[in-house]
Every structure is written in structure tokens, then in C-alpha cells.
Amino acid sequence: MTGETGAPGPLDKSWAPEAEQVDALVIGAGPAGLMAAETLVRAGRSVLVLEAKPSVGRKFLMAGKSGLNLTKDEAQDRFVSAYGAAAAWLEPMLAAMGPDAVKTWAGELGQEVFTGSSGRVFPVVMKASPLLRAWVRRVGAEIRPGWRWTGWSGGNWVFDTAAGVRRIVPRVVVLALGGASWARLGSDGAWAGLLSAKGVPLAPFRPANMGFVVDWSAHMTPVLGQPVKGVALRDGAGRWHRGEFVVSAHGVEGGGIYAVAADVRDGAPLIVDLLPDLSGEEVARRLAARPGKRTLAQHMAKVLRLDPVKRALVQEFGRPLPEGEGLARLLKGLEIRHAGPRPMDEAISTAGGVTRDAVDDGLMLRDLPGVFVAGEMLDWEAPTGGYLITGCLATGLWAGRHAAEWSR
């Protein structure tokens, strides 16, 4: 017999005597889990939140170290399109919790926000901790850190805790366990084996919003660690994205790279326009006006304002340098040859996880009735720029609303 939460085993008087019975259980206390928990509480459910780490929202706090980009202020259709293949699936969720709703949510928690020139939305304090503290106070659920879910025993959900093994018998569950990157912050993907063993369809994990490995030659040593600013990078569809990135000892990384990372990971070349504000014709014209006594490097620095790191990239990937229009084309479309993505645990986020077919329209697992899924556990990805946090909040709200109606 299958219990109300879909876990194998009965939900009746055969419960283990030490098992704790709860109404609604949320496993994972990141943005998706906290949003699901608050939504359940507001719907009148009694909620217990269990978190494996010693404190909540660790990845959320890490995001705050770079300013906590909550969302992006842009038209809804354009915002939704950033979710790529998952856009149609997530559209109703993002309609319920999109950029405007995220700004309102932050304001209700006492955090004034501002919109930068790129449309990215940040708290004025540029930190995550004040918002997180206010949010945890408002959630209204009991939160227990240090409880790691390890699977099932009969109708019980089993957890490892500092006090030993503990068992829970919930009426409804929301899983918000994160993806498979930044394991030290709690997103280790260990849940995948547990769900897969119950027949839940999963897409393989892949890194998202990550850097790429480049085996630099020795001549790049003087510029390692320097940013490459004022460039554009091309995605697999031929669209250009303005941004910047860093030439690190291991390769290339940063916001400009992340904007095209999914396409490059899947086989598109990594192409950078070093002079996006100039046409190819203008670049060629300026190159042709070189005085005889000026070296090419000096000329590119003077008339094209190519700084040392850009000139180093041209030498690294363009030698032997062509002349005239050929050099102009190279500067407007330099291919950075790489050796693949950096390790998945270094990625800001991951693709893969619970597939669309594995859940119903309310994000309940078809193979485990009464168990809902939210956040990065789901198989969607988006670039940095506010899309990731908004996606987690939106799916958490959606799962919480539907879980609230389960087994009333």
C-alpha cells in the first residue's frame, strides 16, 4: 500500500512509534523551500522545514556576496524567454512570481531595491543577510537545521541528525534540495539516486553558468586575472550579448561567458567581438591607416584602443595574424578555443534534474503522489542576471500553493 505522500509503505496504525507525524514537510531551506513553506503556512497548513546544513539559505547568502541580483526588470515575455526550452513550462509560474512580484516581495521584507542600468534588480544594501533574516522571521514555520534526508523506511521519511536517526510521517511534502553544484553550500545532488530508485525520470546533471577551461600559452601569464571589458559574445543562435569576463589561470569565466555558456557547453563555438561598438568596415579602415614606423600592436592600441589583455587574446588565438579586412574580421569574431566546461561543482547552477514529464501541472511527482518539487531540482536553466533566484521563488510559490491543497 502507498501512503499519502507516495512513499512506499502504509500510512496507518503501523507507523513506527518513534516517527513524528507532521502536516506539511518542506525539505530544503533555500529560496524555493522557504517560499513553499511560507505559502503553505499562509494557506493554513502546519509546516516543518528541515535543512541538512547548520543554517538556512547558504547559497542565497553566497549570491549576496556579489550584490544579490534578485530579478531583472524587463518585459514579461522577454524575461520568460530567458528560460529557453523550459519557458513554456515555467510561464504560468513566472506570471505568478515575476520581476514585479519579486520587487514587491523584497519591499514587504523591508528591503528597498534599485534597478541598475542593465535592468538587474538589487537590494539597496547589496546584501542577502538582512532580507534572509526578515524572511525567516516571517515564514512562520518551524525550521530545523542539521537534518539530512536519507530516504524512506516503510511509510517514514528518514533523516540523519546530530541526535541520531529520526523519522517523519508527513501528509504532504515539498522537496527543494537544490541542484548539483556548490556541494559545500548544500546543493550536492545526492537526492537524485533516491528519486531515481523510485522510478522518477531525471535528466542528467550538467553545469550551467560556468567558466571554460583554456590551456594558456606562456605569453598569457602577464594578463592572467585581468578582466576583458566592453565586448560581446555570440550564442548558438547568432545573437550577441554585451558583457565582460575574466581571463583566469584556469580559463575564462564571468557574466559575459555565462550568457552564452549553455550553447557553448552544447557545442557552439565561443566567439567574442572585441570591438562591438565599431563596424567591421570601420575597424578595417582604421587598421589600414597605420603609419609605416608604427608596429601593429601599437597601432591597434592607439586607433582601436585594444588594451593589453585583448591584444594578448588576439595573439593567443589569431596567430599568424592576417592583414587588412582579415584582421578586422578576426577582431570582430575571435574564437576562444577551450577544453570544455569547468567542473560542475564550480558552476553557479546546473541543468538537469526532475524532468517536466515527471511532474504534473502543480509540480507534484507523478510517481510519488503528495510529493512536490521546486527550485533547481527541476530540469530548467537560465543565465545569471536575476533569472535564477526568480525561478526558484516562482517554482517554490507554485509548489507550495498546490501542496497546500493536497490531502486537506
JOGI-V724333 format. One record per backbone hydrogen bond with DSSP energy under -1.0 kcal/mol. NH is the residue of the N-H (numbers start at 1). CO is the residue of the C=O. Records with the same first field share a line. If there is no record, write none. Layout:
NH=CO, CO
This chain:
3=7
6=3
9=1
15=12
19=16
20=167
22=169
24=46
25=172
26=48
27=174
28=50
34=30
35=31
36=32
37=33
38=34
39=35
40=36
41=37
42=38
43=39
44=41
45=40
48=24
49=142
50=26
51=144
57=29
61=57
62=58
63=59
64=60
65=62
66=63
67=64
68=63
70=68, 121
73=119
74=72
79=75
80=76
81=77
82=79
83=80
84=81
86=83
87=84
90=86
91=87
94=90
95=91
96=92
97=93
102=98
103=99
104=100
105=101
106=102
107=103
108=104
109=105
110=107
111=106
114=122
116=120
119=116
121=71
122=114
124=112
126=123
132=128
133=129
134=130
135=131
136=132
137=133
138=134
139=135
142=47
144=49
146=53
147=51
148=160
150=158
153=156
156=153
157=168
158=151
159=166
160=148
161=164
164=161
166=159
168=157
169=20
171=23
172=23
173=370
174=25
175=372
176=27
182=345
185=182
186=183
187=182
188=186
189=179
192=189
195=191
196=192
197=193
198=195
199=196
200=195
203=353
206=351
208=349
212=252
213=340
214=250
216=214
220=217
221=218
223=220
224=221
225=247
226=223
228=245
231=243
232=273
233=241
234=271
235=239
238=235
241=233
243=231
245=228
246=253
247=226
248=251
252=212
253=246
256=244
258=254
259=255
260=257
264=260
265=261
266=262
267=264
268=263
271=269
272=334
273=232
274=331
278=275
283=279
284=280
285=281
286=282
287=283
288=284
294=291
299=295
300=296
301=297
302=298
303=299
304=300
306=300
311=307
312=308
313=309
314=310
315=311
316=312
317=313
318=314
326=323
328=324
329=325
330=326
331=327
332=328
334=272
336=270
339=213
342=211
346=343
347=344
348=209
349=208
351=206
353=203
354=377
355=201
359=356
360=364
363=360
365=371
366=358
371=368
372=173
373=363
374=175
378=375
379=354
380=378
390=386
391=387
392=388
393=389
394=390
395=391
396=392
397=393
398=394
399=395
400=396
401=397
402=398
403=399
404=400
406=403
